[in-house]
């Protein structure tokens, strides 16, 4: 029986395949899969987002994303969530935002919340004071293990990527690649350090969002070091991203945050490219040391690993991606979760609480 799923993005992040945000990419993947499988997909996201289902566009503030802008965006999302529940017969609401608690609908309806970020970044009450109709889902086993004893994690659904979009190619070029949000916790200045020490070109792709701390980081730590060897190419997606990943000697992931997942690491492996990463959070689960890449602890060790990546076989990386990181598997698990929380028996139990 077809389902109607309302997916709700983070209130300040556009949804598309090109976005630098992992949560938004996962939402876009699930939206496309729902439509292709014959379900109805509604997506509440900032205006300008791109989806396969029906977009419910939120007119959020533009310019500097300060506290006032965040409050206004959450107010808009709250209003639109409630309106969508009035206008459509929705079976399940799937929320993806860090600030989901601020626009959680009050009415009784099955809600799945994917916790894409470190659990310590969420409002404590958002995780501890969950209602019986809210299902909290972690995106990796390592993330689930960080949950405090008084936080109820109901499911673990590891992220996945569309393997058909990425393929190994015959020859590698003489550059290394890094991609993601340009912000302090991603540690991209350390990728520059490593590339310079290894005497190899570095291409950095991603977005500089309009948060003051992100802009300050880019202006102070990244922009002054750009040159013919260290290049920033902005946001990339589609064929260009696939080609950059496949052509790189390796992907660098010098994250300083406890990563809950890493879509770009999965995509790199699908493209036959090894990953050199700090063992932050789920990265130690995703990268198999000396098999699909190297786990290192400093920019100096990252530079040394760059000189050794030719020992990693592209076919091994691709095989690992096929076995572990398929978005088809991710969608199947979420679809099972949607169905389990929206059954009549489940709803009867919720209404009896």
C-alpha atoms as a printed R data frame, in Angstrom:
    type eleno elety resid chain resno      x      y       z
1   ATOM     1    CA   UNK     A     1  0.000  0.000   0.000
2   ATOM     2    CA   UNK     A     2  1.469  3.396  -0.993
3   ATOM     3    CA   UNK     A     3  2.483  5.743   1.805
4   ATOM     4    CA   UNK     A     4  2.435  9.523   2.023
5   ATOM     5    CA   UNK     A     5  5.599 10.765   3.742
6   ATOM     6    CA   UNK     A     6  6.283 14.370   4.742
7   ATOM     7    CA   UNK     A     7 10.045 14.931   4.879
8   ATOM     8    CA   UNK     A     8 11.105 18.054   6.776
9   ATOM     9    CA   UNK     A     9 14.581 19.478   6.212
10  ATOM    10    CA   UNK     A    10 16.746 21.538   8.532
11  ATOM    11    CA   UNK     A    11 15.128 24.963   8.593
12  ATOM    12    CA   UNK     A    12 18.121 26.797   7.079
13  ATOM    13    CA   UNK     A    13 19.399 24.254   4.545
14  ATOM    14    CA   UNK     A    14 18.287 23.864   0.947
15  ATOM    15    CA   UNK     A    15 17.632 20.340  -0.258
16  ATOM    16    CA   UNK     A    16 19.182 19.097  -3.492
17  ATOM    17    CA   UNK     A    17 21.663 16.568  -4.781
18  ATOM    18    CA   UNK     A    18 24.268 19.347  -4.973
19  ATOM    19    CA   UNK     A    19 24.104 20.530  -1.394
20  ATOM    20    CA   UNK     A    20 27.122 20.108   0.854
21  ATOM    21    CA   UNK     A    21 24.971 18.939   3.760
22  ATOM    22    CA   UNK     A    22 24.765 15.209   4.368
23  ATOM    23    CA   UNK     A    23 21.301 15.409   5.952
24  ATOM    24    CA   UNK     A    24 19.941 17.238   2.920
25  ATOM    25    CA   UNK     A    25 21.508 14.725   0.522
26  ATOM    26    CA   UNK     A    26 19.957 11.838   2.449
27  ATOM    27    CA   UNK     A    27 16.559 13.576   2.365
28  ATOM    28    CA   UNK     A    28 16.896 14.125  -1.405
29  ATOM    29    CA   UNK     A    29 17.817 10.466  -1.916
30  ATOM    30    CA   UNK     A    30 14.838  9.222   0.110
31  ATOM    31    CA   UNK     A    31 12.483 11.625  -1.676
32  ATOM    32    CA   UNK     A    32 13.554 10.318  -5.088
33  ATOM    33    CA   UNK     A    33 13.338  6.698  -3.951
34  ATOM    34    CA   UNK     A    34  9.832  7.193  -2.532
35  ATOM    35    CA   UNK     A    35  8.582  8.642  -5.820
36  ATOM    36    CA   UNK     A    36 10.229  5.914  -7.906
37  ATOM    37    CA   UNK     A    37  8.663  3.256  -5.667
38  ATOM    38    CA   UNK     A    38  5.165  4.679  -6.182
39  ATOM    39    CA   UNK     A    39  4.743  6.458  -2.848
40  ATOM    40    CA   UNK     A    40  3.789 10.092  -2.326
41  ATOM    41    CA   UNK     A    41  6.640 12.302  -1.149
42  ATOM    42    CA   UNK     A    42  6.107 15.771   0.297
43  ATOM    43    CA   UNK     A    43  9.212 17.825   1.099
44  ATOM    44    CA   UNK     A    44  9.142 20.858   3.390
45  ATOM    45    CA   UNK     A    45 12.350 22.777   2.737
46  ATOM    46    CA   UNK     A    46 13.573 26.313   2.035
47  ATOM    47    CA   UNK     A    47 12.344 27.819  -1.233
48  ATOM    48    CA   UNK     A    48 14.762 27.025  -4.039
49  ATOM    49    CA   UNK     A    49 15.182 23.401  -2.979
50  ATOM    50    CA   UNK     A    50 14.926 20.673  -5.613
51  ATOM    51    CA   UNK     A    51 13.003 17.443  -5.131
52  ATOM    52    CA   UNK     A    52 11.150 14.714  -7.050
53  ATOM    53    CA   UNK     A    53  8.019 14.867  -4.924
54  ATOM    54    CA   UNK     A    54  5.911 17.895  -4.018
55  ATOM    55    CA   UNK     A    55  7.982 20.751  -2.576
56  ATOM    56    CA   UNK     A    56  6.388 22.793   0.209
57  ATOM    57    CA   UNK     A    57  8.647 25.867  -0.017
58  ATOM    58    CA   UNK     A    58  9.532 27.827   3.106
59  ATOM    59    CA   UNK     A    59 10.418 31.483   2.664
60  ATOM    60    CA   UNK     A    60 13.250 31.776   5.152
61  ATOM    61    CA   UNK     A    61 15.477 34.805   5.882
62  ATOM    62    CA   UNK     A    62 18.360 35.534   3.540
63  ATOM    63    CA   UNK     A    63 21.734 37.081   4.311
64  ATOM    64    CA   UNK     A    64 23.562 36.528   7.583
65  ATOM    65    CA   UNK     A    65 22.138 33.535   9.435
66  ATOM    66    CA   UNK     A    66 22.234 34.957  12.959
67  ATOM    67    CA   UNK     A    67 20.035 34.024  15.930
68  ATOM    68    CA   UNK     A    68 17.141 36.179  14.733
69  ATOM    69    CA   UNK     A    69 17.213 34.499  11.318
70  ATOM    70    CA   UNK     A    70 17.223 31.062  12.953
71  ATOM    71    CA   UNK     A    71 14.206 31.929  15.127
72  ATOM    72    CA   UNK     A    72 12.272 33.240  12.130
73  ATOM    73    CA   UNK     A    73 13.058 30.154  10.038
74  ATOM    74    CA   UNK     A    74 11.835 27.865  12.812
75  ATOM    75    CA   UNK     A    75  8.629 29.878  13.140
76  ATOM    76    CA   UNK     A    76  7.987 29.526   9.404
77  ATOM    77    CA   UNK     A    77  8.673 25.788   9.514
78  ATOM    78    CA   UNK     A    78  6.329 25.302  12.475
79  ATOM    79    CA   UNK     A    79  3.513 27.022  10.606
80  ATOM    80    CA   UNK     A    80  4.099 25.017   7.420
81  ATOM    81    CA   UNK     A    81  4.336 21.655   9.209
82  ATOM    82    CA   UNK     A    82  0.961 22.267  10.841
83  ATOM    83    CA   UNK     A    83 -0.553 23.450   7.547
84  ATOM    84    CA   UNK     A    84  0.743 20.373   5.686
85  ATOM    85    CA   UNK     A    85 -0.866 18.088   8.268
86  ATOM    86    CA   UNK     A    86 -4.147 19.946   7.734
87  ATOM    87    CA   UNK     A    87 -3.966 19.773   3.952
88  ATOM    88    CA   UNK     A    88 -2.685 16.229   3.309
89  ATOM    89    CA   UNK     A    89 -3.410 12.724   4.609
90  ATOM    90    CA   UNK     A    90  0.131 12.047   5.837
91  ATOM    91    CA   UNK     A    91  1.144  8.631   7.133
92  ATOM    92    CA   UNK     A    92  4.551  9.532   8.533
93  ATOM    93    CA   UNK     A    93  6.558 12.692   9.162
94  ATOM    94    CA   UNK     A    94 10.318 12.299   8.713
95  ATOM    95    CA   UNK     A    95 12.325 15.126  10.298
96  ATOM    96    CA   UNK     A    96 16.003 15.728   9.482
97  ATOM    97    CA   UNK     A    97 16.894 19.029  11.167
98  ATOM    98    CA   UNK     A    98 19.089 19.774  14.140
99  ATOM    99    CA   UNK     A    99 16.305 22.065  15.393
100 ATOM   100    CA   UNK     A   100 13.443 19.588  14.786
101 ATOM   101    CA   UNK     A   101 12.147 19.973  18.327
102 ATOM   102    CA   UNK     A   102 11.207 23.610  17.661
103 ATOM   103    CA   UNK     A   103  8.686 22.674  14.970
104 ATOM   104    CA   UNK     A   104  7.643 19.214  16.103
105 ATOM   105    CA   UNK     A   105  3.887 18.942  15.470
106 ATOM   106    CA   UNK     A   106  1.742 18.700  18.591
107 ATOM   107    CA   UNK     A   107 -0.853 16.387  17.114
108 ATOM   108    CA   UNK     A   108 -0.548 12.601  17.348
109 ATOM   109    CA   UNK     A   109  1.087 11.248  14.202
110 ATOM   110    CA   UNK     A   110  4.000  8.857  13.617
111 ATOM   111    CA   UNK     A   111  7.235 10.851  13.447
112 ATOM   112    CA   UNK     A   112 10.694  9.580  12.518
113 ATOM   113    CA   UNK     A   113 13.650 11.808  13.415
114 ATOM   114    CA   UNK     A   114 16.984 11.072  11.761
115 ATOM   115    CA   UNK     A   115 19.759 12.317  14.021
116 ATOM   116    CA   UNK     A   116 22.361 13.316  11.447
117 ATOM   117    CA   UNK     A   117 24.652 15.229  13.802
118 ATOM   118    CA   UNK     A   118 26.512 14.456  17.035
119 ATOM   119    CA   UNK     A   119 23.947 13.856  19.774
120 ATOM   120    CA   UNK     A   120 25.569 16.463  22.017
121 ATOM   121    CA   UNK     A   121 24.640 19.138  19.454
122 ATOM   122    CA   UNK     A   122 20.879 18.654  19.958
123 ATOM   123    CA   UNK     A   123 18.730 20.290  22.595
124 ATOM   124    CA   UNK     A   124 18.756 17.875  25.563
125 ATOM   125    CA   UNK     A   125 14.971 18.079  25.889
126 ATOM   126    CA   UNK     A   126 14.623 17.215  22.216
127 ATOM   127    CA   UNK     A   127 16.197 13.826  22.858
128 ATOM   128    CA   UNK     A   128 15.091 13.148  26.428
129 ATOM   129    CA   UNK     A   129 11.500 14.376  26.355
130 ATOM   130    CA   UNK     A   130 10.385 12.518  23.236
131 ATOM   131    CA   UNK     A   131  6.770 11.464  22.928
132 ATOM   132    CA   UNK     A   132  5.663  7.913  22.232
133 ATOM   133    CA   UNK     A   133  4.870  8.780  18.606
134 ATOM   134    CA   UNK     A   134  8.451  9.953  17.924
135 ATOM   135    CA   UNK     A   135 11.040  7.433  16.700
136 ATOM   136    CA   UNK     A   136 14.672  8.509  17.067
137 ATOM   137    CA   UNK     A   137 17.010  7.001  14.469
138 ATOM   138    CA   UNK     A   138 20.790  7.222  14.509
139 ATOM   139    CA   UNK     A   139 22.731  7.075  11.232
140 ATOM   140    CA   UNK     A   140 25.603  4.878  12.435
141 ATOM   141    CA   UNK     A   141 26.389  2.414  15.189
142 ATOM   142    CA   UNK     A   142 29.188  4.638  16.492
143 ATOM   143    CA   UNK     A   143 26.723  7.510  16.888
144 ATOM   144    CA   UNK     A   144 24.219  5.276  18.699
145 ATOM   145    CA   UNK     A   145 26.905  4.238  21.164
146 ATOM   146    CA   UNK     A   146 27.306  7.866  22.254
147 ATOM   147    CA   UNK     A   147 23.693  8.125  23.444
148 ATOM   148    CA   UNK     A   148 23.339  8.806  27.194
149 ATOM   149    CA   UNK     A   149 21.495  6.188  29.207
150 ATOM   150    CA   UNK     A   150 18.380  8.368  29.433
151 ATOM   151    CA   UNK     A   151 18.092  8.887  25.640
152 ATOM   152    CA   UNK     A   152 15.977  6.295  23.847
153 ATOM   153    CA   UNK     A   153 17.412  5.416  20.436
154 ATOM   154    CA   UNK     A   154 14.799  3.380  18.572
155 ATOM   155    CA   UNK     A   155 16.627  2.494  15.357
156 ATOM   156    CA   UNK     A   156 19.937  2.684  13.532
157 ATOM   157    CA   UNK     A   157 19.729  3.229   9.773
158 ATOM   158    CA   UNK     A   158 23.213  3.728   8.279
159 ATOM   159    CA   UNK     A   159 23.458  6.234   5.466
160 ATOM   160    CA   UNK     A   160 23.987  5.149   1.881
161 ATOM   161    CA   UNK     A   161 24.786  6.661  -1.523
162 ATOM   162    CA   UNK     A   162 23.550  6.084  -5.059
163 ATOM   163    CA   UNK     A   163 26.239  3.756  -6.377
164 ATOM   164    CA   UNK     A   164 25.076  4.207  -9.983
165 ATOM   165    CA   UNK     A   165 26.299  7.818  -9.931
166 ATOM   166    CA   UNK     A   166 29.929  6.908  -9.196
167 ATOM   167    CA   UNK     A   167 32.394  4.682 -11.047
168 ATOM   168    CA   UNK     A   168 36.162  4.110 -10.950
169 ATOM   169    CA   UNK     A   169 38.150  5.283 -13.942
170 ATOM   170    CA   UNK     A   170 41.336  3.976 -15.468
171 ATOM   171    CA   UNK     A   171 43.861  6.629 -14.481
172 ATOM   172    CA   UNK     A   172 44.202  8.926 -11.513
173 ATOM   173    CA   UNK     A   173 45.257 12.560 -11.800
174 ATOM   174    CA   UNK     A   174 47.886 14.186  -9.625
175 ATOM   175    CA   UNK     A   175 45.623 15.899  -7.105
176 ATOM   176    CA   UNK     A   176 43.895 15.084  -3.836
177 ATOM   177    CA   UNK     A   177 40.337 16.132  -3.055
178 ATOM   178    CA   UNK     A   178 38.392 17.441  -0.061
179 ATOM   179    CA   UNK     A   179 34.711 18.302   0.058
180 ATOM   180    CA   UNK     A   180 32.153 19.511   2.575
181 ATOM   181    CA   UNK     A   181 30.882 22.479   4.493
182 ATOM   182    CA   UNK     A   182 33.610 25.073   4.888
183 ATOM   183    CA   UNK     A   183 33.616 25.536   8.652
184 ATOM   184    CA   UNK     A   184 36.056 25.146  11.563
185 ATOM   185    CA   UNK     A   185 34.988 21.651  12.643
186 ATOM   186    CA   UNK     A   186 35.689 20.175   9.194
187 ATOM   187    CA   UNK     A   187 39.391 21.010   9.557
188 ATOM   188    CA   UNK     A   188 40.016 21.793   5.896
189 ATOM   189    CA   UNK     A   189 43.011 23.951   6.777
190 ATOM   190    CA   UNK     A   190 44.670 20.693   7.834
191 ATOM   191    CA   UNK     A   191 43.986 19.220   4.394
192 ATOM   192    CA   UNK     A   192 45.894 22.189   2.975
193 ATOM   193    CA   UNK     A   193 48.760 21.506   5.394
194 ATOM   194    CA   UNK     A   194 48.877 17.841   4.333
195 ATOM   195    CA   UNK     A   195 48.753 18.571   0.596
196 ATOM   196    CA   UNK     A   196 51.541 21.141   0.866
197 ATOM   197    CA   UNK     A   197 53.719 18.753   2.868
198 ATOM   198    CA   UNK     A   198 53.103 15.987   0.297
199 ATOM   199    CA   UNK     A   199 53.771 18.419  -2.603
200 ATOM   200    CA   UNK     A   200 50.516 17.566  -4.329
201 ATOM   201    CA   UNK     A   201 47.691 19.718  -5.638
202 ATOM   202    CA   UNK     A   202 44.489 19.979  -3.620
203 ATOM   203    CA   UNK     A   203 40.995 20.719  -4.890
204 ATOM   204    CA   UNK     A   204 38.497 21.815  -2.240
205 ATOM   205    CA   UNK     A   205 34.777 21.746  -3.048
206 ATOM   206    CA   UNK     A   206 31.871 22.790  -0.874
207 ATOM   207    CA   UNK     A   207 29.768 25.611   0.464
208 ATOM   208    CA   UNK     A   208 30.502 28.553   2.721
209 ATOM   209    CA   UNK     A   209 27.185 29.133   4.448
210 ATOM   210    CA   UNK     A   210 26.206 32.571   5.717
211 ATOM   211    CA   UNK     A   211 26.935 31.850   9.371
212 ATOM   212    CA   UNK     A   212 29.405 34.443  10.698
213 ATOM   213    CA   UNK     A   213 31.741 31.789  12.106
214 ATOM   214    CA   UNK     A   214 31.838 29.943   8.758
215 ATOM   215    CA   UNK     A   215 32.610 33.109   6.799
216 ATOM   216    CA   UNK     A   216 35.294 34.111   9.289
217 ATOM   217    CA   UNK     A   217 36.914 30.675   9.046
218 ATOM   218    CA   UNK     A   218 37.012 30.756   5.241
219 ATOM   219    CA   UNK     A   219 38.362 34.297   5.145
220 ATOM   220    CA   UNK     A   220 41.060 33.643   7.769
221 ATOM   221    CA   UNK     A   221 42.088 30.014   7.232
222 ATOM   222    CA   UNK     A   222 41.281 29.045   3.638
223 ATOM   223    CA   UNK     A   223 41.110 32.019   1.261
224 ATOM   224    CA   UNK     A   224 44.640 33.377   2.005
225 ATOM   225    CA   UNK     A   225 46.181 29.993   1.147
226 ATOM   226    CA   UNK     A   226 44.522 29.502  -2.238
227 ATOM   227    CA   UNK     A   227 46.850 29.462  -5.261
228 ATOM   228    CA   UNK     A   228 47.517 27.432  -8.400
229 ATOM   229    CA   UNK     A   229 48.066 24.284  -6.332
230 ATOM   230    CA   UNK     A   230 45.407 24.804  -3.655
231 ATOM   231    CA   UNK     A   231 42.089 25.519  -5.383
232 ATOM   232    CA   UNK     A   232 38.581 26.154  -4.105
233 ATOM   233    CA   UNK     A   233 35.928 25.326  -6.709
234 ATOM   234    CA   UNK     A   234 32.767 25.959  -4.670
235 ATOM   235    CA   UNK     A   235 29.731 23.734  -4.719
236 ATOM   236    CA   UNK     A   236 29.851 20.805  -7.150
237 ATOM   237    CA   UNK     A   237 27.437 18.009  -7.874
238 ATOM   238    CA   UNK     A   238 26.361 15.501 -10.480
239 ATOM   239    CA   UNK     A   239 28.878 14.454 -13.115
240 ATOM   240    CA   UNK     A   240 31.465 17.021 -12.045
241 ATOM   241    CA   UNK     A   241 31.563 15.723  -8.474
242 ATOM   242    CA   UNK     A   242 31.728 12.133  -9.705
243 ATOM   243    CA   UNK     A   243 34.629 12.976 -12.026
244 ATOM   244    CA   UNK     A   244 36.534 14.892  -9.335
245 ATOM   245    CA   UNK     A   245 36.183 11.977  -6.934
246 ATOM   246    CA   UNK     A   246 37.155  9.354  -9.505
247 ATOM   247    CA   UNK     A   247 40.171 11.335 -10.708
248 ATOM   248    CA   UNK     A   248 41.639 12.097  -7.284
249 ATOM   249    CA   UNK     A   249 44.537 10.152  -5.827
250 ATOM   250    CA   UNK     A   250 42.587 10.139  -2.576
251 ATOM   251    CA   UNK     A   251 39.923 11.968  -0.603
252 ATOM   252    CA   UNK     A   252 41.064 13.854   2.502
253 ATOM   253    CA   UNK     A   253 38.678 14.016   5.480
254 ATOM   254    CA   UNK     A   254 40.456 15.896   8.314
255 ATOM   255    CA   UNK     A   255 37.312 16.378  10.392
256 ATOM   256    CA   UNK     A   256 37.712 17.589  13.960
257 ATOM   257    CA   UNK     A   257 34.094 16.749  14.831
258 ATOM   258    CA   UNK     A   258 32.773 13.332  15.936
259 ATOM   259    CA   UNK     A   259 31.358 12.494  12.511
260 ATOM   260    CA   UNK     A   260 28.135 10.490  12.596
261 ATOM   261    CA   UNK     A   261 28.630  9.402   8.968
262 ATOM   262    CA   UNK     A   262 30.412 10.577   5.821
263 ATOM   263    CA   UNK     A   263 28.595 10.456   2.507
264 ATOM   264    CA   UNK     A   264 31.565 11.862   0.613
265 ATOM   265    CA   UNK     A   265 33.800  9.076   1.947
266 ATOM   266    CA   UNK     A   266 31.241  6.525   0.736
267 ATOM   267    CA   UNK     A   267 31.023  8.269  -2.643
268 ATOM   268    CA   UNK     A   268 34.810  8.309  -2.959
269 ATOM   269    CA   UNK     A   269 34.989  4.559  -2.410
270 ATOM   270    CA   UNK     A   270 32.188  4.032  -4.925
271 ATOM   271    CA   UNK     A   271 34.374  5.995  -7.379
272 ATOM   272    CA   UNK     A   272 37.341  3.732  -6.625
273 ATOM   273    CA   UNK     A   273 39.169  6.368  -4.594
274 ATOM   274    CA   UNK     A   274 40.773  5.672  -1.208
275 ATOM   275    CA   UNK     A   275 40.028  7.862   1.804
276 ATOM   276    CA   UNK     A   276 42.590  9.376   4.181
277 ATOM   277    CA   UNK     A   277 40.763 10.493   7.298
278 ATOM   278    CA   UNK     A   278 41.029 11.258  10.959
279 ATOM   279    CA   UNK     A   279 39.328  8.481  12.979
280 ATOM   280    CA   UNK     A   280 36.556 10.838  14.112
281 ATOM   281    CA   UNK     A   281 33.341  9.081  15.047
282 ATOM   282    CA   UNK     A   282 31.929  6.939  12.237
283 ATOM   283    CA   UNK     A   283 34.942  7.531   9.971
284 ATOM   284    CA   UNK     A   284 36.710  4.724  11.817
285 ATOM   285    CA   UNK     A   285 33.817  2.451  10.782
286 ATOM   286    CA   UNK     A   286 33.658  3.627   7.170
287 ATOM   287    CA   UNK     A   287 37.380  3.524   6.325
288 ATOM   288    CA   UNK     A   288 39.189  0.215   6.685
289 ATOM   289    CA   UNK     A   289 42.804  1.097   7.460
290 ATOM   290    CA   UNK     A   290 45.253  0.010   4.728
291 ATOM   291    CA   UNK     A   291 42.410 -1.595   2.724
292 ATOM   292    CA   UNK     A   292 40.160  1.270   1.569
293 ATOM   293    CA   UNK     A   293 42.320  4.105   2.870
294 ATOM   294    CA   UNK     A   294 44.252  5.251   5.908
295 ATOM   295    CA   UNK     A   295 43.214  6.452   9.356
296 ATOM   296    CA   UNK     A   296 45.652  9.095  10.593
297 ATOM   297    CA   UNK     A   297 45.956 11.437  13.558
298 ATOM   298    CA   UNK     A   298 47.633 14.582  12.211
299 ATOM   299    CA   UNK     A   299 48.304 16.588   9.091
300 ATOM   300    CA   UNK     A   300 51.825 15.136   9.061
301 ATOM   301    CA   UNK     A   301 50.470 11.568   9.046
302 ATOM   302    CA   UNK     A   302 47.934 12.574   6.394
303 ATOM   303    CA   UNK     A   303 50.779 13.820   4.190
304 ATOM   304    CA   UNK     A   304 52.621 10.521   4.633
305 ATOM   305    CA   UNK     A   305 49.469  8.565   3.758
306 ATOM   306    CA   UNK     A   306 49.033 10.559   0.533
307 ATOM   307    CA   UNK     A   307 52.354  9.134  -0.665
308 ATOM   308    CA   UNK     A   308 51.105  5.583   0.027
309 ATOM   309    CA   UNK     A   309 47.612  5.639  -1.483
310 ATOM   310    CA   UNK     A   310 48.723  3.940  -4.681
311 ATOM   311    CA   UNK     A   311 48.868  0.730  -2.636
312 ATOM   312    CA   UNK     A   312 45.050  0.814  -2.307
313 ATOM   313    CA   UNK     A   313 43.233 -0.852  -5.205
314 ATOM   314    CA   UNK     A   314 40.290  1.049  -6.748
315 ATOM   315    CA   UNK     A   315 38.471 -2.252  -7.233
316 ATOM   316    CA   UNK     A   316 38.709 -2.938  -3.494
317 ATOM   317    CA   UNK     A   317 37.194  0.469  -2.690
318 ATOM   318    CA   UNK     A   318 34.358 -0.057  -5.149
319 ATOM   319    CA   UNK     A   319 33.599 -3.545  -3.848
320 ATOM   320    CA   UNK     A   320 33.465 -2.242  -0.279
321 ATOM   321    CA   UNK     A   321 31.016  0.483  -1.331
322 ATOM   322    CA   UNK     A   322 28.792 -2.046  -3.091
323 ATOM   323    CA   UNK     A   323 28.728 -4.305  -0.057
324 ATOM   324    CA   UNK     A   324 28.159 -1.650   2.608
325 ATOM   325    CA   UNK     A   325 27.072  1.775   1.357
326 ATOM   326    CA   UNK     A   326 24.128  1.369  -1.024
327 ATOM   327    CA   UNK     A   327 21.302  3.924  -0.847
328 ATOM   328    CA   UNK     A   328 18.947  1.126  -1.933
329 ATOM   329    CA   UNK     A   329 19.617 -0.619   1.366
330 ATOM   330    CA   UNK     A   330 19.135  2.644   3.270
331 ATOM   331    CA   UNK     A   331 15.786  3.318   1.575
332 ATOM   332    CA   UNK     A   332 14.574 -0.222   2.226
333 ATOM   333    CA   UNK     A   333 15.317  0.154   5.936
334 ATOM   334    CA   UNK     A   334 13.566  3.523   6.164
335 ATOM   335    CA   UNK     A   335 10.559  2.206   4.250
336 ATOM   336    CA   UNK     A   336 10.276 -0.667   6.720
337 ATOM   337    CA   UNK     A   337 10.490  1.881   9.541
338 ATOM   338    CA   UNK     A   338  7.785  4.097   7.994
339 ATOM   339    CA   UNK     A   339  5.480  1.121   7.672
340 ATOM   340    CA   UNK     A   340  6.127 -0.141  11.171
341 ATOM   341    CA   UNK     A   341  5.356  3.211  12.824
342 ATOM   342    CA   UNK     A   342  2.268  3.942  10.707
343 ATOM   343    CA   UNK     A   343  0.408  0.649  11.112
344 ATOM   344    CA   UNK     A   344 -3.052  0.771  12.668
345 ATOM   345    CA   UNK     A   345 -1.826 -1.339  15.602
346 ATOM   346    CA   UNK     A   346  0.993  1.107  16.312
347 ATOM   347    CA   UNK     A   347 -1.328  4.095  16.121
348 ATOM   348    CA   UNK     A   348 -3.811  2.415  18.481
349 ATOM   349    CA   UNK     A   349 -1.022  1.919  21.006
350 ATOM   350    CA   UNK     A   350  0.014  5.566  20.697
351 ATOM   351    CA   UNK     A   351 -3.505  6.849  21.179
352 ATOM   352    CA   UNK     A   352 -3.884  4.692  24.272
353 ATOM   353    CA   UNK     A   353 -0.823  6.230  25.953
